């Protein structure tokens, strides 16, 4: 299958599922679809990230620490909301590396509270920060302070639901 060409096709109900099933049938092709996340054509890149998100849900072990770092870097550098969301979704499904890049950590804090960030990016950033806190307990107090200082009136119901759930879990720690 020409994966890049497939990613240019019109979206359909089974668009990504077809692609992911093809990768599951041919695991050696995973690297091809992963590489397409970095394609210069935004449509190809964010759709490849969407496919990799589904792959990461089932086979997170297919992703390496190097790929975690590459996706974190892409999330920081891309202005495309869908691609950023896709990268963050994949990263959320992966095991955290021993060392989290500080610029990625700072970016997650910024995206979480930025009213310019799409709600999905805000929520994924918050969930990733919580996951990082579980691995790095020294960050819990800072993260909790951030969440407690946020005025619920400034954010969506979805954001506030995620915030409240995470705060409840943090208080239990």
Residue, then its C-alpha position, 0 to 999 in steps of 0.5 A: x500500500x502507498x501509505x502517503x497516497x492513502x493519507x491524501x484520500x478523502x476522510x471516511x468512517x473507516x479511513x484510519x482503521x483501514x490504514x491501521x489494520x494494514x499496519x497490524x498485518x504488516x508490522x514492518x511498515x510501521x516505520x513508514x507510517x511513523x515517518x509520515x508524521x514528519x511529512x511537509x504536507x500537513x494533511x499527511x502528517x496529522x493523518x499519520x499521527x492519527x494512525x499512530x495514535x491508534x497503533x500506540x493504543x494497541x502496541x505502545x511497545x512499537x515506539x522507542x524512546x527516540x521516537x518519544x523525543x521526536x514526537x515531543x519535539x514535533x508537538x512543540x514545533x508544530x503550529x497545526x492543532x491536529x498534529x499537536x493533538x495527535x503527537x500528544x495522544x501518542x505520547x500519552x499512550x507510551x511509557x515515559x522515558x527516564x528523562x523528560x525534556x524540560x522544554x516539553x514539560x514547560x510546553x505542556x504547562x503552557x498548552x494546558x492553561x492557554x485559551x488559544x490551545x484547542x480543548x483536546x490539547x489542553x486536556x492531553x497536556x494536563x493528562x500528560x503532566x499528571x502521568x509525569x507527576x506519577x513518575x516524578x513526584x517532586x512535580x506534584x505540588x507545582x502541578x497541583x498549585x497550577x490546577x488550583x489557581x485556574x479559574x473554572x469560569x475561564x475554561x470549558x466543561x471538558x477541561x474542568x472535568x479533567x482538572x477536577x478528576x486530576x486534582x482529586x487524584x493528586x489530593x489522594x497522593 
